[in-house]
Amino acid sequence: KIKSMQITWLPIQGPEQKAAKAKALEYMSAILQAFSPALTKKQSQQKLQKLLTAGKNKRYYADTEGAIRYVVADNGEKGLTFAVEPIKLALSDTLGG
């Protein structure tokens, strides 16, 4: 049973930095797609970019969609962490009557 999954990209200096970041973004997109299999590869990449843009220059950003929470921690030059976790849903007391 998977509780959450995360990946952290730590920047490397030099000519391979761009390729390393692109590979990390591919992994992040794949994690997103594993939790939301209805998304196509392109849709998961677009959703990832939206989340990363919203979390840019913020210490912590979370977005909840249905039963899944997406978390972005952007530490700028120190790295970028992306996590996906299922959340418990509770029925509202107003539904019980």
N, C-alpha and C positions, 0 to 999 in steps of 0.2 A: 504494500500500500504506500503510495507516494504521498508525502505530506506537503512537500514543497521542493522546488528545484531552482537553483540559481547558478549564474555564471558571472565571473568577474574578469574583466579585461584589464590587465596591467600594462600600461604603455611601455614600449621598448624604444630605445633611441636608434636611429640609423635608417637605412634605406628600406628595411623590412617592416617599418612601423605601419605603413598604410595597408599592406597585405595582411598583417596580423590583426589589425582592427577589422578589416573586411571579413576575415575568417571568424572572429568573435561575434560579429553581427549576424553572420549566417547561423552560428550555433544558437544565439539568442532567439532568432526567428524560428528555428527548428523547435526549441523548447516551447515557445508560444504556440506553435502549431500542434505540438503533442498534447497540450491541454485544451486546445480548441480545434479539433480535427476537421470541423466544417470549413475552416478557412483554407483558401488556396495558398500556395507558397507566396504569391505576389501580395495577397491580402495580409498575410502574417508579417511580411516585410513592411508594408505600409502601416500596419498597426504598431509595430515595433518603433518605426520612425516617429510616429505620433507620440508614443509614450516617452521616447528619449527626448524629443523636443520639449514636451511638457515638463520633464524632469531636469532639463539642462540648467546648470548653475544652481540647483537646489540640492540641499543635503540629502533630502529624502522626498520621494513623490510616490503616492500610491493611487491606483485607480481600480475600482471594483466594477466588474461586469458579471452580473448573474452570480454564480457560485465561485467565481475566480477573482483573485486579487493579483494585480500586477504591481511590482515595486521596482522603482529605479532609484539608485543612489549614485549620483554623479559627483565624483571627487576631482573633476578636472584632470590635472596632470598626474594625479595619483591613481586614477583608474575609474572604472565604471562597472557597477554591479546591476544586474537585471535578475529579478526573481519572479516566479509564478507560483501561487499557492492556492489550493482549494480552500474555501471558507465554509464554515458550518452555517446553514440557513435555519432560522427559527420561524415558526409560524407566528403571526401577529395575534395578540390577545383579542383584538377586535373581530377576528374571524370566528372565534370560538362561540360567541354569542352567549 
